[in-house]
Amino acid sequence: EIVMTQSPATLSVSPGERATLSCRASQSVSTSLAWYQQKPGQAPRLLIYNTSTRATGIPARFSGSGSGTEFTLTISSLQSEDFVVYFCQQYYDWPLTFGGGTKVEI
Amino acid sequence: QVQLVESGGGVVQPGRSLRLSCAASGFTFSGYAMHWVRQAPGKGLEWVAVISYDGSYIFYADSVKGRFTISRDNSKNTLYLQMNSLRPEDTALYSCARVGYSGSGASGWFDRWGRGTLVTVSS
């Protein structure tokens, strides 16, 4: 299976600063990659799909890039509600797999 | 609006069975592939199973293959997960999720998730 590795596990950033989250695939997933945000006690929320397409209603401060095995989620200016956990997911091949998550903390 | 509501979770002994349901509303359920995804307490997300829009394509994670069965009833707008021979490592919050596009594909991103139902396997 394709193993997804996210780094760092925890990212400490100040409000208003830029956050860069990484996701690496053990083999190429082309651009078949999505990012999710998960707040405590809530279901994941889709942010980005096809590597760089923002989902409906997602603010422009969220952007995705990459291809092959290296992907990045960038949050341009962190708001208070952004300090939660983020997961990446590949859907290039079965089984679908997720990264272990990055917690963005103040 | 789109809603996915899971039910059927609970505490069960190892080796026993449980059937989860996911009631869908606010969209044309029969047009979308549906998935089950689980999250063990304090852990990350694990994909469990998929069923295509018409039930013709089904695929499982190796960890549940032969024990779990995914199915759907498009007349009732409901997704199911029959879980047999449960193990302690199956303890998790089980969520149903909709693939992000309608049509014949089964793989993809998830644009809608339910809040999940908790399954605890313990003696």
Interface residues (C-beta under 8 A of the other chain):
Chain A: S32 A34 Y36 Q42 A43 P44 R45 L46 Y49 N50 A55 T56 F87 Q89 Y91 W94 P95 L96 T97 F98 G99 G100 G101
Chain B: H35 G44 L45 E46 W47 V50 F59 A61 D62 S95 G100 S107 G108 W109 F110 D111 W113 G114 R115 G116
